[in-house]
Amino acid sequence: MTDCSPTLTRRAICAAPLLGAGLAAAGMARAGGHGFETVFHFPRGESPTTRPLATPDAQGRRRLLNIVTARLAWRIPLNGQADADDAFAVYHHAFSSFTLASDGLAYGTRTRPGAGAVCRWDVPKGQSIENVARLRNDRSEGTPPGGLIEGFDGALYGTAFGGGSHEVGTIFRTTTTGDLAVLHTFDFLPGEGHSPVGSLTRGDDGNYYGVTAQGGEFDPGTLYRMTPDGAVAFLYSFGQGGANDGGLPADGMTLAPDGLFYGMTPARGKHSSGTIYSLSHDGAYRSLHDFQAEEGRLPQATLFAMPDGRLYGTCGRGGAFDLGTVFRFRPERPGRIEVLHSFSGKDCDGALPMAGLELADDGNLYSTTREGGLFGGGILFRVRP
């Protein structure tokens, strides 16, 4: 049985009643092969679902992991030794993953009933998350917003799943001072996608690439390209290969060192467990892998591409215990997935990973699970590439 007894700092013990269940460093308990380790146990009810953001510490090294959960915003060192000074309350909002901009600040979006906002977090110093620009839930900006990227021009670009003049989503741009403009409004026009998900991805050609969860020629979503001035071209409609094709994507794509975009769909495919696909800048699409249940199913997050071209990701279900997996994929071997860890939810292991992976300065990849761990509120874990 894994020894996952928490190592609590003095300040963490004092903060336990305030935070509801205590802050717990995991003592670096090994929970599986391939260098898998549990780093931190979240209190019950926190249930993280977004990708951690690695940011510089006082020495300028990307060794702080910033995560927003159901009630708290956290700054967790790579050794897992978090205490009361490393969390502050952010009640009643649903946050996207954050991105680190060139000004050294983290930007993301948050949603509450009837409204959304682009927000800013001064990490590692700030004890609050402030709004930069608001998105109205009407026929203009659109909401709920997804994640952000910093554009080629230094502005922030994002998508909204709904809203806009046709109520099926928008793409927007905002400066870091809050000057927001809608670049594209999605529609129900034949062959066009709508309801965008995830973050945009910067291409090597100066354009932006994205994903819609619905619409297209066959309805289960599209892949598209947008120029800097907002002109959108739809490159691929999911469903062209029938039921064996992927569809209903839940997150964006990543650009790998080979110059191709890679993404996943959580449904459809030959085994109805999801797919991995690639897309070229000129729109050439290829379905690369069909997940089987033992490898994982319901892959919902963006893949992470290492400099050597290997791709890493998570599946929310499937694996040995049907509670999710972490995997490695080599595009040159499209028929094979290497499972790095199957979550069990037992012996303080996590369960139900929903987020993508983040690379820190120690060379390891970090992410979270929504459930499991010592307190049932999920874990922060790492794997060695």
Buried (B, 14 or more C-beta within 10 A) or exposed (E): EBEBEBBBBEEBBEBBEEBBBBBBBBBEBEBBEBBBBBBBBBBBBBBBBBBBBBBBBEEEBBBBBBBBBBBBBBBBBBBBBBBBEBBBEBEEBBBBBBBBBEEEBBBBBBBBEEBBBBBBBBBBEBEEBEEBBBBEBBEBBBBBBBBBBBBEEEBBBBBBBBBBBBBBBBBBBBBBEEEBEBBBBBBEEEEBBBBBBBBBBBBEEEBBBBBBBBBBBBBBBBBBBBBBEBEBEBBBBBBEBEEBBBBBBBBBBBBBEEEBBBBBBBBBBBBEBBBBBBBEBEBEBBBBBBBBBBBBBBBBBBBBBBEEBBBBBBBBBBBEBBBBBBBBBEBEEBEEBBBBBBBBBEBBBBBBBBBBBBBBBBEBBBBBBBBBBBBBBBBBBBBEB
